[in-house]
Amino acid sequence: MKIRSFGHKGIKHLYEDDNAKGVPPDTVDKLRKMFAFLDAMQQAEELRALTVWRVHTLLGDRKG
């Protein structure tokens, strides 16, 4: 799956350019692993396998 948008400029740069500037150093490795998992996903339902991420279905106008 492709990530469509980011709410944080530093995280966007880390994902797109592998530039860790603007992201706390202790979170960089964890974020890179999360991006790798998200990029390798085939279906959104795979997120439910990781219970620690606490994913939920969107409601209202963002449903689906």
N, CA, C and O atoms as a Tripos MOL2 file, in Angstrom:
@<TRIPOS>MOLECULE
protein
  256   255    64     0     0
PROTEIN
NO_CHARGES

@<TRIPOS>ATOM
      1 N           0.8370   -1.1820    0.0000 N.3       1 MET1
      2 CA          0.0000    0.0000    0.0000 C.3       1 MET1
      3 C           0.8800    1.2440    0.0000 C.2       1 MET1
      4 O           1.9840    1.2370    0.5440 O.2       1 MET1
      5 N           0.3960    2.2700   -0.5940 N.am      2 LYS2
      6 CA          1.1140    3.5430   -0.6590 C.3       2 LYS2
      7 C           0.5110    4.5000    0.3600 C.2       2 LYS2
      8 O          -0.7090    4.6230    0.4630 O.2       2 LYS2
      9 N           1.3620    5.1660    1.0990 N.am      3 ILE3
     10 CA          0.9080    6.1790    2.0390 C.3       3 ILE3
     11 C           0.5640    7.4240    1.2350 C.2       3 ILE3
     12 O           1.3880    7.9060    0.4580 O.2       3 ILE3
     13 N          -0.6390    7.9460    1.4110 N.am      4 ARG4
     14 CA         -1.1100    9.0580    0.5930 C.3       4 ARG4
     15 C          -0.8140   10.4290    1.1740 C.2       4 ARG4
     16 O          -0.5870   11.3780    0.4230 O.2       4 ARG4
     17 N          -0.8120   10.5530    2.4920 N.am      5 SER5
     18 CA         -0.5870   11.8700    3.0780 C.3       5 SER5
     19 C           0.0880   11.7330    4.4420 C.2       5 SER5
     20 O           0.0580   10.6740    5.0690 O.2       5 SER5
     21 N           0.6880   12.8160    4.8710 N.am      6 PHE6
     22 CA          1.3870   12.8670    6.1520 C.3       6 PHE6
     23 C           0.9410   14.1060    6.9150 C.2       6 PHE6
     24 O           0.6960   15.1570    6.3230 O.2       6 PHE6
     25 N           0.8400   13.9770    8.2210 N.am      7 GLY7
     26 CA          0.4860   15.1110    9.0590 C.3       7 GLY7
     27 C           1.7000   15.8030    9.6470 C.2       7 GLY7
     28 O           1.5630   16.8180   10.3300 O.2       7 GLY7
     29 N           2.8840   15.2720    9.3910 N.am      8 HIS8
     30 CA          4.1170   15.8070    9.9620 C.3       8 HIS8
     31 C           5.1750   15.8810    8.8660 C.2       8 HIS8
     32 O           5.4560   14.8850    8.2000 O.2       8 HIS8
     33 N           5.7490   17.0440    8.6850 N.am      9 LYS9
     34 CA          6.7150   17.2600    7.6060 C.3       9 LYS9
     35 C           7.9730   16.4120    7.7840 C.2       9 LYS9
     36 O           8.5070   15.8990    6.8000 O.2       9 LYS9
     37 N           8.4510   16.2560    9.0010 N.am     10 GLY10
     38 CA          9.6490   15.4540    9.2520 C.3      10 GLY10
     39 C           9.4420   13.9930    8.9130 C.2      10 GLY10
     40 O          10.3370   13.3480    8.3670 O.2      10 GLY10
     41 N           8.2670   13.4630    9.2330 N.am     11 ILE11
     42 CA          7.9690   12.0690    8.9260 C.3      11 ILE11
     43 C           7.8510   11.8820    7.4130 C.2      11 ILE11
     44 O           8.2730   10.8560    6.8800 O.2      11 ILE11
     45 N           7.2870   12.8550    6.7300 N.am     12 LYS12
     46 CA          7.1850   12.7930    5.2710 C.3      12 LYS12
     47 C           8.5750   12.7410    4.6390 C.2      12 LYS12
     48 O           8.8030   11.9610    3.7140 O.2      12 LYS12
     49 N           9.5030   13.5620    5.1290 N.am     13 HIS13
     50 CA         10.8710   13.5570    4.6040 C.3      13 HIS13
     51 C          11.5810   12.2330    4.9070 C.2      13 HIS13
     52 O          12.3590   11.7360    4.0920 O.2      13 HIS13
     53 N          11.3080   11.6760    6.0750 N.am     14 LEU14
     54 CA         11.9050   10.3820    6.4200 C.3      14 LEU14
     55 C          11.4040    9.3050    5.4590 C.2      14 LEU14
     56 O          12.1930    8.4790    4.9990 O.2      14 LEU14
     57 N          10.1370    9.2980    5.1570 N.am     15 TYR15
     58 CA          9.5610    8.2930    4.2730 C.3      15 TYR15
     59 C          10.0150    8.4780    2.8240 C.2      15 TYR15
     60 O          10.4390    7.5210    2.1760 O.2      15 TYR15
     61 N           9.9280    9.6930    2.3270 N.am     16 GLU16
     62 CA         10.2030    9.9320    0.9090 C.3      16 GLU16
     63 C          11.6890   10.0260    0.5830 C.2      16 GLU16
     64 O          12.1260    9.5170   -0.4500 O.2      16 GLU16
     65 N          12.4760   10.6740    1.4540 N.am     17 ASP17
     66 CA         13.8760   10.9560    1.1480 C.3      17 ASP17
     67 C          14.8630   10.2280    2.0510 C.2      17 ASP17
     68 O          16.0740   10.3490    1.8630 O.2      17 ASP17
     69 N          14.3630    9.4740    3.0270 N.am     18 ASP18
     70 CA         15.1860    8.8210    4.0440 C.3      18 ASP18
     71 C          16.0470    9.8410    4.7890 C.2      18 ASP18
     72 O          17.1940    9.5680    5.1420 O.2      18 ASP18
     73 N          15.4730   11.0140    5.0190 N.am     19 ASN19
     74 CA         16.1310   12.1040    5.7380 C.3      19 ASN19
     75 C          15.4830   12.2020    7.1170 C.2      19 ASN19
     76 O          14.3030   12.5350    7.2250 O.2      19 ASN19
     77 N          16.2510   11.9130    8.1730 N.am     20 ALA20
     78 CA         15.7140   11.8600    9.5310 C.3      20 ALA20
     79 C          15.6600   13.2240   10.2140 C.2      20 ALA20
     80 O          15.2840   13.3080   11.3830 O.2      20 ALA20
     81 N          16.0230   14.2770    9.5190 N.am     21 LYS21
     82 CA         15.9690   15.6150   10.1100 C.3      21 LYS21
     83 C          14.5170   15.9720   10.4240 C.2      21 LYS21
     84 O          13.6400   15.8320    9.5720 O.2      21 LYS21
     85 N          14.2730   16.4260   11.6290 N.am     22 GLY22
     86 CA         12.9310   16.8090   12.0420 C.3      22 GLY22
     87 C          12.1710   15.7090   12.7590 C.2      22 GLY22
     88 O          11.0120   15.8890   13.1340 O.2      22 GLY22
     89 N          12.8220   14.5690   12.9510 N.am     23 VAL23
     90 CA         12.1940   13.4490   13.6550 C.3      23 VAL23
     91 C          13.0690   13.0940   14.8470 C.2      23 VAL23
     92 O          14.2900   13.0270   14.7060 O.2      23 VAL23
     93 N          12.4770   12.8640   16.0220 N.am     24 PRO24
     94 CA         13.2930   12.4870   17.1810 C.3      24 PRO24
     95 C          14.1460   11.2570   16.8820 C.2      24 PRO24
     96 O          13.6300   10.2660   16.3650 O.2      24 PRO24
     97 N          15.4430   11.3010   17.1970 N.am     25 PRO25
     98 CA         16.3580   10.2010   16.8620 C.3      25 PRO25
     99 C          15.9490    8.8500   17.4260 C.2      25 PRO25
    100 O          16.2220    7.8200   16.8100 O.2      25 PRO25
    101 N          15.3000    8.8330   18.5840 N.am     26 ASP26
    102 CA         14.9260    7.5520   19.1830 C.3      26 ASP26
    103 C          13.7220    6.9000   18.4970 C.2      26 ASP26
    104 O          13.3950    5.7530   18.8030 O.2      26 ASP26
    105 N          13.0600    7.5980   17.5830 N.am     27 THR27
    106 CA         11.9100    7.0290   16.8750 C.3      27 THR27
    107 C          12.2010    6.6550   15.4240 C.2      27 THR27
    108 O          11.3700    6.0240   14.7710 O.2      27 THR27
    109 N          13.3570    7.0340   14.9190 N.am     28 VAL28
    110 CA         13.6750    6.8330   13.4990 C.3      28 VAL28
    111 C          13.6360    5.3580   13.1120 C.2      28 VAL28
    112 O          13.0150    5.0140   12.1060 O.2      28 VAL28
    113 N          14.2690    4.4880   13.8680 N.am     29 ASP29
    114 CA         14.3100    3.0650   13.5370 C.3      29 ASP29
    115 C          12.9050    2.4640   13.5540 C.2      29 ASP29
    116 O          12.5450    1.6920   12.6660 O.2      29 ASP29
    117 N          12.1180    2.8190   14.5630 N.am     30 LYS30
    118 CA         10.7520    2.3070   14.6680 C.3      30 LYS30
    119 C           9.9090    2.7720   13.4780 C.2      30 LYS30
    120 O           9.1490    1.9870   12.9110 O.2      30 LYS30
    121 N          10.0410    4.0330   13.1050 N.am     31 LEU31
    122 CA          9.2820    4.5550   11.9720 C.3      31 LEU31
    123 C           9.6750    3.8730   10.6640 C.2      31 LEU31
    124 O           8.8140    3.5740    9.8370 O.2      31 LEU31
    125 N          10.9610    3.6290   10.4760 N.am     32 ARG32
    126 CA         11.4140    2.9380    9.2590 C.3      32 ARG32
    127 C          10.8230    1.5300    9.1760 C.2      32 ARG32
    128 O          10.4390    1.0840    8.0950 O.2      32 ARG32
    129 N          10.7500    0.8350   10.2980 N.am     33 LYS33
    130 CA         10.1490   -0.5000   10.3140 C.3      33 LYS33
    131 C           8.6570   -0.4280   10.0140 C.2      33 LYS33
    132 O           8.1210   -1.2820    9.3080 O.2      33 LYS33
    133 N           7.9910    0.5820   10.5430 N.am     34 MET34
    134 CA          6.5670    0.7560   10.2760 C.3      34 MET34
    135 C           6.3280    1.0470    8.7950 C.2      34 MET34
    136 O           5.4050    0.4950    8.1960 O.2      34 MET34
    137 N           7.1490    1.9050    8.2070 N.am     35 PHE35
    138 CA          7.0210    2.2120    6.7830 C.3      35 PHE35
    139 C           7.2440    0.9640    5.9340 C.2      35 PHE35
    140 O           6.5320    0.7430    4.9540 O.2      35 PHE35
    141 N           8.2230    0.1550    6.3030 N.am     36 ALA36
    142 CA          8.5120   -1.0690    5.5520 C.3      36 ALA36
    143 C           7.3100   -2.0160    5.5950 C.2      36 ALA36
    144 O           6.9530   -2.6240    4.5860 O.2      36 ALA36
    145 N           6.6930   -2.1340    6.7680 N.am     37 PHE37
    146 CA          5.5090   -2.9920    6.8900 C.3      37 PHE37
    147 C           4.3710   -2.4520    6.0420 C.2      37 PHE37
    148 O           3.7180   -3.2080    5.3220 O.2      37 PHE37
    149 N           4.1290   -1.1550    6.1210 N.am     38 LEU38
    150 CA          3.0370   -0.5550    5.3590 C.3      38 LEU38
    151 C           3.2580   -0.6720    3.8530 C.2      38 LEU38
    152 O           2.3120   -0.9100    3.1020 O.2      38 LEU38
    153 N           4.4860   -0.5080    3.4180 N.am     39 ASP39
    154 CA          4.7860   -0.6310    1.9940 C.3      39 ASP39
    155 C           4.5990   -2.0580    1.4880 C.2      39 ASP39
    156 O           4.2280   -2.2620    0.3320 O.2      39 ASP39
    157 N           4.8510   -3.0380    2.3410 N.am     40 ALA40
    158 CA          4.7530   -4.4390    1.9410 C.3      40 ALA40
    159 C           3.3310   -4.9940    2.0090 C.2      40 ALA40
    160 O           3.0650   -6.0790    1.4910 O.2      40 ALA40
    161 N           2.4220   -4.2650    2.6390 N.am     41 MET41
    162 CA          1.0440   -4.7340    2.7810 C.3      41 MET41
    163 C           0.3560   -4.8570    1.4360 C.2      41 MET41
    164 O           0.5970   -4.0610    0.5280 O.2      41 MET41
    165 N          -0.4980   -5.8540    1.3140 N.am     42 GLN42
    166 CA         -1.3070   -6.0360    0.1140 C.3      42 GLN42
    167 C          -2.7270   -5.5450    0.3330 C.2      42 GLN42
    168 O          -3.3460   -4.9930   -0.5770 O.2      42 GLN42
    169 N          -3.2510   -5.7470    1.5540 N.am     43 GLN43
    170 CA         -4.6150   -5.3480    1.8870 C.3      43 GLN43
    171 C          -4.6230   -4.6240    3.2190 C.2      43 GLN43
    172 O          -3.7760   -4.8800    4.0750 O.2      43 GLN43
    173 N          -5.5670   -3.7290    3.3970 N.am     44 ALA44
    174 CA         -5.6750   -2.9500    4.6320 C.3      44 ALA44
    175 C          -5.9580   -3.8340    5.8500 C.2      44 ALA44
    176 O          -5.6100   -3.4660    6.9720 O.2      44 ALA44
    177 N          -6.5780   -4.9780    5.6410 N.am     45 GLU45
    178 CA         -6.9030   -5.8750    6.7490 C.3      45 GLU45
    179 C          -5.6610   -6.4250    7.4430 C.2      45 GLU45
    180 O          -5.7510   -6.8970    8.5770 O.2      45 GLU45
    181 N          -4.5200   -6.3740    6.7950 N.am     46 GLU46
    182 CA         -3.2810   -6.8560    7.4110 C.3      46 GLU46
    183 C          -2.8990   -6.0280    8.6350 C.2      46 GLU46
    184 O          -2.1570   -6.5070    9.4920 O.2      46 GLU46
    185 N          -3.3910   -4.8060    8.7290 N.am     47 LEU47
    186 CA         -3.0970   -3.9750    9.8970 C.3      47 LEU47
    187 C          -3.6690   -4.5640   11.1800 C.2      47 LEU47
    188 O          -3.1180   -4.3590   12.2610 O.2      47 LEU47
    189 N          -4.7570   -5.2850   11.0630 N.am     48 ARG48
    190 CA         -5.3860   -5.8730   12.2510 C.3      48 ARG48
    191 C          -4.5070   -6.9400   12.8980 C.2      48 ARG48
    192 O          -4.7360   -7.3050   14.0510 O.2      48 ARG48
    193 N          -3.5200   -7.4390   12.1890 N.am     49 ALA49
    194 CA         -2.6100   -8.4420   12.7520 C.3      49 ALA49
    195 C          -1.7240   -7.8360   13.8400 C.2      49 ALA49
    196 O          -1.2380   -8.5520   14.7150 O.2      49 ALA49
    197 N          -1.5150   -6.5370   13.7890 N.am     50 LEU50
    198 CA         -0.6930   -5.8500   14.7930 C.3      50 LEU50
    199 C          -1.6020   -5.1480   15.7900 C.2      50 LEU50
    200 O          -1.9970   -4.0020   15.5730 O.2      50 LEU50
    201 N          -1.9290   -5.8170   16.8630 N.am     51 THR51
    202 CA         -2.8780   -5.2650   17.8340 C.3      51 THR51
    203 C          -2.3300   -4.0480   18.5600 C.2      51 THR51
    204 O          -3.1090   -3.2360   19.0590 O.2      51 THR51
    205 N          -1.0160   -3.8970   18.6340 N.am     52 VAL52
    206 CA         -0.4420   -2.7540   19.3380 C.3      52 VAL52
    207 C          -0.6600   -1.4420   18.5880 C.2      52 VAL52
    208 O          -0.5330   -0.3710   19.1820 O.2      52 VAL52
    209 N          -0.9840   -1.5030   17.2940 N.am     53 TRP53
    210 CA         -1.2320   -0.2840   16.5200 C.3      53 TRP53
    211 C          -2.6350    0.2530   16.7380 C.2      53 TRP53
    212 O          -2.9110    1.4030   16.3980 O.2      53 TRP53
    213 N          -3.5300   -0.5570   17.3010 N.am     54 ARG54
    214 CA         -4.9010   -0.1580   17.6330 C.3      54 ARG54
    215 C          -5.6380    0.4610   16.4390 C.2      54 ARG54
    216 O          -6.2070    1.5470   16.5460 O.2      54 ARG54
    217 N          -5.6190   -0.2270   15.3280 N.am     55 VAL55
    218 CA         -6.3080    0.2700   14.1350 C.3      55 VAL55
    219 C          -7.8110    0.1180   14.3040 C.2      55 VAL55
    220 O          -8.2790   -0.7740   15.0120 O.2      55 VAL55
    221 N          -8.5450    0.9730   13.6670 N.am     56 HIS56
    222 CA         -9.9920    0.9250   13.6960 C.3      56 HIS56
    223 C         -10.5390    1.3730   12.3370 C.2      56 HIS56
    224 O          -9.8520    2.0470   11.5690 O.2      56 HIS56
    225 N         -11.7590    0.9940   12.0640 N.am     57 THR57
    226 CA        -12.3950    1.3500   10.8070 C.3      57 THR57
    227 C         -12.8590    2.7970   10.8900 C.2      57 THR57
    228 O         -13.4040    3.2330   11.9040 O.2      57 THR57
    229 N         -12.6330    3.5350    9.8040 N.am     58 LEU58
    230 CA        -13.0770    4.9110    9.7520 C.3      58 LEU58
    231 C         -14.5880    4.9940    9.6590 C.2      58 LEU58
    232 O         -15.2410    4.1190    9.0890 O.2      58 LEU58
    233 N         -15.1280    6.0510   10.2250 N.am     59 LEU59
    234 CA        -16.5820    6.2520   10.2430 C.3      59 LEU59
    235 C         -16.9250    7.5890    9.5980 C.2      59 LEU59
    236 O         -16.0390    8.3890    9.2960 O.2      59 LEU59
    237 N         -18.1930    7.8180    9.3950 N.am     60 GLY60
    238 CA        -18.6510    9.1060    8.8670 C.3      60 GLY60
    239 C         -18.2500    9.3030    7.4150 C.2      60 GLY60
    240 O         -18.3290    8.3740    6.6110 O.2      60 GLY60
    241 N         -17.8140   10.5260    7.0760 N.am     61 ASP61
    242 CA        -17.4850   10.8340    5.6920 C.3      61 ASP61
    243 C         -16.1650   10.2210    5.2480 C.2      61 ASP61
    244 O         -15.8350   10.2690    4.0630 O.2      61 ASP61
    245 N         -15.3980    9.6410    6.1820 N.am     62 ARG62
    246 CA        -14.1260    8.9960    5.8440 C.3      62 ARG62
    247 C         -14.2520    7.4810    5.7910 C.2      62 ARG62
    248 O         -13.2530    6.7710    5.6660 O.2      62 ARG62
    249 N         -15.4840    6.9880    5.8850 N.am     63 LYS63
    250 CA        -15.7390    5.5520    5.8950 C.3      63 LYS63
    251 C         -15.2300    4.8990    4.6190 C.2      63 LYS63
    252 O         -15.3660    5.4520    3.5280 O.2      63 LYS63
    253 N         -14.6450    3.7210    4.7670 N.am     64 GLY64
    254 CA        -14.1680    2.9570    3.6140 C.3      64 GLY64
    255 C         -12.7480    3.2540    3.3210 C.2      64 GLY64
    256 O         -12.1830    2.6970    2.3800 O.2      64 GLY64
@<TRIPOS>BOND
     1     1     2 1
     2     2     3 1
     3     3     4 2
     4     3     5 am
     5     5     6 1
     6     6     7 1
     7     7     8 2
     8     7     9 am
     9     9    10 1
    10    10    11 1
    11    11    12 2
    12    11    13 am
    13    13    14 1
    14    14    15 1
    15    15    16 2
    16    15    17 am
    17    17    18 1
    18    18    19 1
    19    19    20 2
    20    19    21 am
    21    21    22 1
    22    22    23 1
    23    23    24 2
    24    23    25 am
    25    25    26 1
    26    26    27 1
    27    27    28 2
    28    27    29 am
    29    29    30 1
    30    30    31 1
    31    31    32 2
    32    31    33 am
    33    33    34 1
    34    34    35 1
    35    35    36 2
    36    35    37 am
    37    37    38 1
    38    38    39 1
    39    39    40 2
    40    39    41 am
    41    41    42 1
    42    42    43 1
    43    43    44 2
    44    43    45 am
    45    45    46 1
    46    46    47 1
    47    47    48 2
    48    47    49 am
    49    49    50 1
    50    50    51 1
    51    51    52 2
    52    51    53 am
    53    53    54 1
    54    54    55 1
    55    55    56 2
    56    55    57 am
    57    57    58 1
    58    58    59 1
    59    59    60 2
    60    59    61 am
    61    61    62 1
    62    62    63 1
    63    63    64 2
    64    63    65 am
    65    65    66 1
    66    66    67 1
    67    67    68 2
    68    67    69 am
    69    69    70 1
    70    70    71 1
    71    71    72 2
    72    71    73 am
    73    73    74 1
    74    74    75 1
    75    75    76 2
    76    75    77 am
    77    77    78 1
    78    78    79 1
    79    79    80 2
    80    79    81 am
    81    81    82 1
    82    82    83 1
    83    83    84 2
    84    83    85 am
    85    85    86 1
    86    86    87 1
    87    87    88 2
    88    87    89 am
    89    89    90 1
    90    90    91 1
    91    91    92 2
    92    91    93 am
    93    93    94 1
    94    94    95 1
    95    95    96 2
    96    95    97 am
    97    97    98 1
    98    98    99 1
    99    99   100 2
   100    99   101 am
   101   101   102 1
   102   102   103 1
   103   103   104 2
   104   103   105 am
   105   105   106 1
   106   106   107 1
   107   107   108 2
   108   107   109 am
   109   109   110 1
   110   110   111 1
   111   111   112 2
   112   111   113 am
   113   113   114 1
   114   114   115 1
   115   115   116 2
   116   115   117 am
   117   117   118 1
   118   118   119 1
   119   119   120 2
   120   119   121 am
   121   121   122 1
   122   122   123 1
   123   123   124 2
   124   123   125 am
   125   125   126 1
   126   126   127 1
   127   127   128 2
   128   127   129 am
   129   129   130 1
   130   130   131 1
   131   131   132 2
   132   131   133 am
   133   133   134 1
   134   134   135 1
   135   135   136 2
   136   135   137 am
   137   137   138 1
   138   138   139 1
   139   139   140 2
   140   139   141 am
   141   141   142 1
   142   142   143 1
   143   143   144 2
   144   143   145 am
   145   145   146 1
   146   146   147 1
   147   147   148 2
   148   147   149 am
   149   149   150 1
   150   150   151 1
   151   151   152 2
   152   151   153 am
   153   153   154 1
   154   154   155 1
   155   155   156 2
   156   155   157 am
   157   157   158 1
   158   158   159 1
   159   159   160 2
   160   159   161 am
   161   161   162 1
   162   162   163 1
   163   163   164 2
   164   163   165 am
   165   165   166 1
   166   166   167 1
   167   167   168 2
   168   167   169 am
   169   169   170 1
   170   170   171 1
   171   171   172 2
   172   171   173 am
   173   173   174 1
   174   174   175 1
   175   175   176 2
   176   175   177 am
   177   177   178 1
   178   178   179 1
   179   179   180 2
   180   179   181 am
   181   181   182 1
   182   182   183 1
   183   183   184 2
   184   183   185 am
   185   185   186 1
   186   186   187 1
   187   187   188 2
   188   187   189 am
   189   189   190 1
   190   190   191 1
   191   191   192 2
   192   191   193 am
   193   193   194 1
   194   194   195 1
   195   195   196 2
   196   195   197 am
   197   197   198 1
   198   198   199 1
   199   199   200 2
   200   199   201 am
   201   201   202 1
   202   202   203 1
   203   203   204 2
   204   203   205 am
   205   205   206 1
   206   206   207 1
   207   207   208 2
   208   207   209 am
   209   209   210 1
   210   210   211 1
   211   211   212 2
   212   211   213 am
   213   213   214 1
   214   214   215 1
   215   215   216 2
   216   215   217 am
   217   217   218 1
   218   218   219 1
   219   219   220 2
   220   219   221 am
   221   221   222 1
   222   222   223 1
   223   223   224 2
   224   223   225 am
   225   225   226 1
   226   226   227 1
   227   227   228 2
   228   227   229 am
   229   229   230 1
   230   230   231 1
   231   231   232 2
   232   231   233 am
   233   233   234 1
   234   234   235 1
   235   235   236 2
   236   235   237 am
   237   237   238 1
   238   238   239 1
   239   239   240 2
   240   239   241 am
   241   241   242 1
   242   242   243 1
   243   243   244 2
   244   243   245 am
   245   245   246 1
   246   246   247 1
   247   247   248 2
   248   247   249 am
   249   249   250 1
   250   250   251 1
   251   251   252 2
   252   251   253 am
   253   253   254 1
   254   254   255 1
   255   255   256 2
@<TRIPOS>SUBSTRUCTURE
     1 MET1         2 RESIDUE 1 A MET
     2 LYS2         6 RESIDUE 1 A LYS
     3 ILE3        10 RESIDUE 1 A ILE
     4 ARG4        14 RESIDUE 1 A ARG
     5 SER5        18 RESIDUE 1 A SER
     6 PHE6        22 RESIDUE 1 A PHE
     7 GLY7        26 RESIDUE 1 A GLY
     8 HIS8        30 RESIDUE 1 A HIS
     9 LYS9        34 RESIDUE 1 A LYS
    10 GLY10       38 RESIDUE 1 A GLY
    11 ILE11       42 RESIDUE 1 A ILE
    12 LYS12       46 RESIDUE 1 A LYS
    13 HIS13       50 RESIDUE 1 A HIS
    14 LEU14       54 RESIDUE 1 A LEU
    15 TYR15       58 RESIDUE 1 A TYR
    16 GLU16       62 RESIDUE 1 A GLU
    17 ASP17       66 RESIDUE 1 A ASP
    18 ASP18       70 RESIDUE 1 A ASP
    19 ASN19       74 RESIDUE 1 A ASN
    20 ALA20       78 RESIDUE 1 A ALA
    21 LYS21       82 RESIDUE 1 A LYS
    22 GLY22       86 RESIDUE 1 A GLY
    23 VAL23       90 RESIDUE 1 A VAL
    24 PRO24       94 RESIDUE 1 A PRO
    25 PRO25       98 RESIDUE 1 A PRO
    26 ASP26      102 RESIDUE 1 A ASP
    27 THR27      106 RESIDUE 1 A THR
    28 VAL28      110 RESIDUE 1 A VAL
    29 ASP29      114 RESIDUE 1 A ASP
    30 LYS30      118 RESIDUE 1 A LYS
    31 LEU31      122 RESIDUE 1 A LEU
    32 ARG32      126 RESIDUE 1 A ARG
    33 LYS33      130 RESIDUE 1 A LYS
    34 MET34      134 RESIDUE 1 A MET
    35 PHE35      138 RESIDUE 1 A PHE
    36 ALA36      142 RESIDUE 1 A ALA
    37 PHE37      146 RESIDUE 1 A PHE
    38 LEU38      150 RESIDUE 1 A LEU
    39 ASP39      154 RESIDUE 1 A ASP
    40 ALA40      158 RESIDUE 1 A ALA
    41 MET41      162 RESIDUE 1 A MET
    42 GLN42      166 RESIDUE 1 A GLN
    43 GLN43      170 RESIDUE 1 A GLN
    44 ALA44      174 RESIDUE 1 A ALA
    45 GLU45      178 RESIDUE 1 A GLU
    46 GLU46      182 RESIDUE 1 A GLU
    47 LEU47      186 RESIDUE 1 A LEU
    48 ARG48      190 RESIDUE 1 A ARG
    49 ALA49      194 RESIDUE 1 A ALA
    50 LEU50      198 RESIDUE 1 A LEU
    51 THR51      202 RESIDUE 1 A THR
    52 VAL52      206 RESIDUE 1 A VAL
    53 TRP53      210 RESIDUE 1 A TRP
    54 ARG54      214 RESIDUE 1 A ARG
    55 VAL55      218 RESIDUE 1 A VAL
    56 HIS56      222 RESIDUE 1 A HIS
    57 THR57      226 RESIDUE 1 A THR
    58 LEU58      230 RESIDUE 1 A LEU
    59 LEU59      234 RESIDUE 1 A LEU
    60 GLY60      238 RESIDUE 1 A GLY
    61 ASP61      242 RESIDUE 1 A ASP
    62 ARG62      246 RESIDUE 1 A ARG
    63 LYS63      250 RESIDUE 1 A LYS
    64 GLY64      254 RESIDUE 1 A GLY
